[in-house]
Amino acid sequence: MLKVTVVEAGTGARAQFEASGDEPLLDQLEREAPFQFPNLCWMGACGTCALRVTAGIEHLETDAFGVGATVQVDPGWVLPCSAGACQKAVDDAEPYHVLVEV
């Protein structure tokens, strides 16, 4: 299972949830975490939603939904509108962990 912890950089406030692999991470973040997530296009074309992943980025598929993100992000960053949990991380009984900064 993929456990996601979101930390709001300004306040240090945290939210944690289990991510599924069947919808974009941005949808799950907006539903599960009480923070504001910047976004505009929802298809990887603008880069507005880019988030820093400080741990566990290897457990995310960066083009999970075939939107073909056209914006390239720096290593350690992800576009959550086009990223999702790796299926292995979702299916495995051993929990994987991702830490995201907002």
N, CA, C and O of each residue as an XYZ file, in Angstrom:
408
protein
N       0.841     -1.176      0.000
C       0.000      0.000      0.000
C       0.886      1.239      0.000
O       2.000      1.214      0.524
N       0.398      2.299     -0.577
C       1.186      3.522     -0.674
C       0.617      4.555      0.291
O      -0.497      5.047      0.112
N       1.392      4.871      1.304
C       1.000      5.895      2.260
C       1.635      7.206      1.829
O       2.838      7.271      1.574
N       0.827      8.237      1.751
C       1.303      9.556      1.341
C       1.169     10.502      2.528
O       0.099     10.619      3.124
N       2.248     11.165      2.859
C       2.224     12.222      3.868
C       2.484     13.534      3.149
O       3.455     13.664      2.404
N       1.610     14.506      3.377
C       1.739     15.826      2.784
C       2.083     16.808      3.893
O       1.416     16.850      4.927
N       3.133     17.600      3.668
C       3.555     18.594      4.653
C       3.424     19.978      4.031
O       3.954     20.235      2.950
N       2.726     20.850      4.708
C       2.612     22.231      4.255
C       3.867     22.970      4.717
O       4.098     23.124      5.916
N       4.663     23.419      3.772
C       5.970     23.997      4.072
C       5.890     25.189      5.024
O       6.726     25.314      5.919
N       4.921     26.049      4.851
C       4.831     27.253      5.669
C       4.515     26.991      7.134
O       5.071     27.647      8.015
N       3.628     26.038      7.401
C       3.163     25.809      8.772
C       3.675     24.513      9.391
O       3.680     24.369     10.614
N       4.106     23.569      8.555
C       4.515     22.261      9.064
C       3.337     21.328      9.299
O       3.520     20.198      9.752
N       2.119     21.797      8.991
C       0.927     20.957      9.153
C       1.045     19.735      8.248
O       1.602     19.819      7.153
N       0.522     18.604      8.706
C       0.632     17.347      7.969
C      -0.731     16.701      7.758
O      -1.654     16.875      8.553
N      -0.830     15.957      6.671
C      -1.992     15.117      6.397
C      -1.453     13.813      5.829
O      -0.455     13.812      5.108
N      -2.110     12.706      6.150
C      -1.657     11.405      5.643
C      -2.853     10.625      5.129
O      -3.941     10.682      5.701
N      -2.634      9.884      4.026
C      -3.681      9.039      3.464
C      -3.046      7.925      2.656
O      -1.854      7.969      2.353
N      -3.843      6.925      2.308
C      -3.397      5.850      1.426
C      -3.821      6.182      0.012
O      -4.997      6.432     -0.250
N      -2.863      6.184     -0.896
C      -3.143      6.524     -2.290
C      -3.466      5.272     -3.097
O      -2.886      4.208     -2.879
N      -4.383      5.415     -4.011
C      -4.708      4.326     -4.931
C      -4.011      4.598     -6.259
O      -3.542      5.709     -6.506
N      -3.948      3.595     -7.098
C      -3.309      3.749     -8.392
C      -4.279      4.004     -9.523
O      -3.883      4.019    -10.688
N      -5.558      4.208     -9.194
C      -6.549      4.315    -10.263
C      -7.034      5.732    -10.560
O      -7.965      5.915    -11.345
N      -6.412      6.734     -9.938
C      -6.747      8.115    -10.276
C      -5.522      8.990    -10.020
O      -4.652      8.622     -9.230
N      -5.449     10.144    -10.681
C      -4.296     11.018    -10.509
C      -4.079     11.405     -9.050
O      -5.026     11.581     -8.284
N      -2.823     11.531     -8.696
C      -2.459     11.911     -7.341
C      -3.069     13.261     -6.960
O      -3.455     13.451     -5.807
N      -3.162     14.191     -7.895
C      -3.729     15.506     -7.600
C      -5.172     15.389     -7.116
O      -5.555     16.073     -6.167
N      -5.973     14.544     -7.742
C      -7.357     14.340     -7.302
C      -7.394     13.842     -5.860
O      -8.197     14.306     -5.051
N      -6.513     12.894     -5.551
C      -6.475     12.326     -4.210
C      -5.983     13.348     -3.183
O      -6.514     13.430     -2.076
N      -4.969     14.121     -3.557
C      -4.460     15.159     -2.660
C      -5.547     16.181     -2.331
O      -5.711     16.562     -1.172
N      -6.275     16.619     -3.328
C      -7.309     17.623     -3.101
C      -8.444     17.092     -2.235
O      -9.054     17.846     -1.477
N      -8.726     15.815     -2.345
C      -9.796     15.223     -1.554
C      -9.346     14.915     -0.114
O     -10.115     15.091      0.830
N      -8.115     14.463      0.041
C      -7.654     13.936      1.329
C      -6.891     14.918      2.204
O      -6.890     14.766      3.425
N      -6.243     15.917      1.624
C      -5.406     16.839      2.405
C      -6.068     18.215      2.455
O      -6.562     18.704      1.439
N      -6.079     18.835      3.620
C      -6.766     20.119      3.784
C      -5.929     21.329      3.370
O      -6.000     22.380      4.008
N      -5.143     21.189      2.313
C      -4.285     22.273      1.861
C      -4.710     22.711      0.471
O      -5.446     22.004     -0.217
N      -4.241     23.878      0.065
C      -4.478     24.362     -1.291
C      -3.399     23.807     -2.210
O      -2.212     23.882     -1.893
N      -3.804     23.255     -3.339
C      -2.872     22.734     -4.324
C      -3.041     23.527     -5.613
O      -4.093     23.464     -6.249
N      -2.009     24.275     -6.000
C      -2.127     25.073     -7.224
C      -2.288     24.166     -8.436
O      -1.633     23.128     -8.535
N      -3.153     24.557     -9.348
C      -3.336     23.798    -10.585
C      -4.074     24.663    -11.598
O      -4.814     25.580    -11.242
N      -3.852     24.348    -12.862
C      -4.552     25.063    -13.933
C      -5.088     24.118    -14.992
O      -6.285     24.117    -15.275
N      -4.210     23.312    -15.581
C      -4.608     22.585    -16.785
C      -5.047     21.139    -16.545
O      -5.785     20.585    -17.360
N      -4.623     20.534    -15.477
C      -4.956     19.141    -15.146
C      -4.466     18.134    -16.186
O      -5.005     17.029    -16.253
N      -3.459     18.478    -17.003
C      -2.969     17.516    -17.993
C      -1.472     17.609    -18.244
O      -0.997     17.148    -19.283
N      -0.727     18.185    -17.333
C       0.724     18.200    -17.443
C       1.285     19.176    -18.457
O       2.433     19.034    -18.879
N       0.496     20.169    -18.857
C       0.955     21.104    -19.878
C       1.460     22.429    -19.302
O       2.160     23.170    -19.992
N       1.116     22.735    -18.048
C       1.488     24.053    -17.533
C       2.537     24.002    -16.424
O       3.297     24.958    -16.267
N       2.601     22.935    -15.663
C       3.568     22.814    -14.578
C       3.160     23.495    -13.289
O       3.922     23.483    -12.322
N       1.980     24.087    -13.250
C       1.523     24.809    -12.067
C       1.404     23.911    -10.835
O       1.647     24.365     -9.716
N       1.039     22.671    -11.024
C       0.791     21.776     -9.888
C       2.044     21.066     -9.379
O       1.945     20.254     -8.459
N       3.206     21.342     -9.940
C       4.430     20.639     -9.549
C       4.636     20.678     -8.033
O       4.554     21.733     -7.405
N       4.905     19.509     -7.469
C       5.142     19.373     -6.034
C       6.478     18.694     -5.792
O       6.905     17.837     -6.566
N       7.125     19.082     -4.719
C       8.396     18.459     -4.335
C       8.113     17.184     -3.554
O       7.353     17.186     -2.585
N       8.739     16.094     -3.991
C       8.625     14.819     -3.293
C       9.960     14.587     -2.602
O      10.975     14.380     -3.266
N       9.967     14.619     -1.280
C      11.222     14.524     -0.543
C      11.584     13.093     -0.176
O      12.701     12.840      0.274
N      10.666     12.154     -0.358
C      10.960     10.740     -0.124
C       9.968      9.896     -0.898
O       8.784     10.227     -0.960
N      10.440      8.810     -1.488
C       9.563      7.838     -2.114
C       9.110      8.125     -3.524
O       8.138      7.528     -3.986
N       9.788      9.028     -4.231
C       9.346      9.353     -5.587
C       9.363      8.121     -6.494
O       8.626      8.064     -7.478
N      10.197      7.140     -6.165
C      10.266      5.922     -6.975
C       8.977      5.096     -6.899
O       8.803      4.160     -7.680
N       8.082      5.425     -5.980
C       6.823      4.704     -5.849
C       5.690      5.371     -6.629
O       4.529      4.982     -6.508
N       6.039      6.377     -7.429
C       5.051      7.082     -8.244
C       5.331      6.857     -9.720
O       6.486      6.865    -10.145
N       4.277      6.657    -10.500
C       4.363      6.623    -11.963
C       4.192      8.059    -12.431
O       3.193      8.699    -12.105
N       5.145      8.570    -13.184
C       5.071      9.983    -13.562
C       4.148     10.260    -14.742
O       3.735     11.403    -14.941
N       3.818      9.239    -15.528
C       2.848      9.414    -16.620
C       1.832      8.282    -16.538
O       1.624      7.538    -17.497
N       1.215      8.171    -15.387
C       0.348      7.043    -15.086
C      -0.935      7.009    -15.899
O      -1.517      5.938    -16.070
N      -1.389      8.136    -16.400
C      -2.696      8.178    -17.033
C      -2.644      8.551    -18.500
O      -3.660      8.894    -19.105
N      -1.440      8.481    -19.070
C      -1.282      8.698    -20.502
C      -1.598     10.089    -20.976
O      -1.916     10.285    -22.150
N      -1.519     11.066    -20.088
C      -1.800     12.431    -20.534
C      -0.622     13.014    -21.289
O      -0.748     14.053    -21.938
N       0.531     12.346    -21.207
C       1.702     12.802    -21.945
C       2.174     14.167    -21.518
O       2.277     15.079    -22.337
N       2.461     14.314    -20.246
C       2.899     15.611    -19.716
C       3.985     16.216    -20.597
O       4.986     15.568    -20.905
N       3.776     17.451    -20.993
C       4.747     18.127    -21.860
C       5.736     18.964    -21.067
O       6.766     19.373    -21.601
N       5.441     19.222    -19.811
C       6.325     20.002    -18.954
C       7.298     19.050    -18.266
O       6.890     18.045    -17.684
N       8.571     19.371    -18.338
C       9.591     18.591    -17.642
C       9.845     19.250    -16.291
O       9.974     20.471    -16.200
N       9.916     18.436    -15.252
C      10.183     18.970    -13.923
C      11.547     18.483    -13.447
O      12.055     17.466    -13.920
N      12.124     19.208    -12.520
C      13.428     18.849    -11.975
C      13.341     17.540    -11.198
O      12.268     17.171    -10.722
N      14.463     16.840    -11.070
C      14.472     15.622    -10.254
C      13.978     15.930     -8.839
O      14.329     16.958     -8.259
N      13.165     15.033     -8.297
C      12.597     15.243     -6.970
C      11.267     15.976     -6.989
O      10.671     16.224     -5.941
N      10.805     16.321     -8.184
C       9.513     16.994     -8.347
C       8.605     16.121     -9.193
O       9.081     15.302     -9.979
N       7.302     16.291     -9.035
C       6.339     15.509     -9.798
C       5.143     16.397    -10.154
O       4.804     17.331     -9.427
N       4.524     16.088    -11.274
C       3.268     16.735    -11.652
C       2.146     15.806    -11.191
O       1.879     14.809    -11.862
N       1.485     16.095    -10.080
C       0.492     15.176     -9.546
C      -0.743     15.009    -10.424
O      -1.508     14.062    -10.240
N      -0.946     15.919    -11.375
C      -2.089     15.778    -12.282
C      -1.896     14.608    -13.238
O      -2.870     14.058    -13.751
N      -0.644     14.227    -13.479
C      -0.384     13.120    -14.397
C       0.344     11.967    -13.717
O       0.762     11.021    -14.385
N       0.501     12.034    -12.398
C       1.202     10.987    -11.653
C       0.218     10.206    -10.798
O      -0.837     10.705    -10.407
N       0.597      8.974    -10.524
C      -0.213      8.130     -9.648
C       0.670      7.130     -8.937
O       1.865      7.028     -9.217
N       0.091      6.410     -8.039
C       0.819      5.395     -7.290
C       1.171      4.227     -8.193
O       0.328      3.767     -8.962
N       2.424      3.733     -8.111
C       2.819      2.523     -8.835
C       1.935      1.376     -8.366
O       1.625      1.275     -7.179
N       1.536      0.530     -9.272
C       0.658     -0.575     -8.905
C       1.288     -1.484     -7.866
O       0.595     -1.973     -6.973
N       2.601     -1.720     -7.966
C       3.271     -2.567     -6.971
C       3.142     -1.959     -5.579
O       2.915     -2.676     -4.604
N       3.286     -0.647     -5.486
C       3.172      0.019     -4.190
C       1.746     -0.082     -3.644
O       1.548     -0.153     -2.431
N       0.767     -0.089     -4.527
C      -0.627     -0.187     -4.106
C      -0.958     -1.615     -3.676
O      -1.639     -1.817     -2.670
N      -0.479     -2.607     -4.433
C      -0.834     -4.003     -4.192
C      -0.038     -4.678     -3.091
O      -0.529     -5.608     -2.452
N       1.178     -4.223     -2.864
C       2.077     -4.894     -1.927
C       1.567     -4.764     -0.495
O       1.078     -3.706     -0.098
N       1.684     -5.834      0.271
C       1.256     -5.816      1.672
C       2.187     -4.951      2.523
O       1.771     -4.391      3.537
N       3.441     -4.849      2.104
C       4.399     -4.009      2.822
C       4.157     -2.550      2.435
O       4.159     -2.228      1.247
N       3.951     -1.671      3.401
C       3.652     -0.278      3.037
C       4.858      0.472      2.477
O       5.974      0.360      2.986
N       4.607      1.233      1.426
C       5.586      2.156      0.870
C       5.168      3.549      1.301
O       3.998      3.788      1.600
N       6.113      4.459      1.332
C       5.801      5.779      1.843
C       6.312      6.860      0.887
O       7.419      6.767      0.356
N       5.490      7.877      0.681
C       5.850      9.045     -0.124
C       5.632     10.281      0.737
O       4.604     10.411      1.402
N       6.601     11.185      0.720
C       6.500     12.435      1.466
C       6.484     13.587      0.467
O       7.419     13.747     -0.317
N       5.434     14.379      0.498
C       5.227     15.471     -0.452
C       5.184     16.796      0.302
O       4.559     16.900      1.358
N       5.851     17.806     -0.249
C       5.804     19.152      0.326
C       4.919     20.047     -0.525
O       5.008     20.044     -1.753
N       4.071     20.808      0.138
C       3.209     21.772     -0.548
C       3.750     23.149     -0.275
O       3.191     24.137     -0.750
